[in-house]
Amino acid sequence: MPASILEEVDDLLDVAQTRGRATLLDCPSCGSVHVAQVLGDNGGISYVCTACGHSWS
């Protein structure tokens, strides 16, 4: 158990930063994180970069 509330906040911030990075999807073309999930032609899931227009699945 943390000795102070500041230690507890530091622990929570570390977890939040790790989760934030884990959920980001980068465009393989330009590296942007501005990616949208779209429904593909066959009902599958595809992605499109809203920065450069690159699409992939």
Secondary structure, DSSP 8 states (H G I E B T S, - for coil): --SSHHHHHHHHHHHHHHHHHHH----TTT--S-EEEEE-TTS-EEEEETTT--EE-
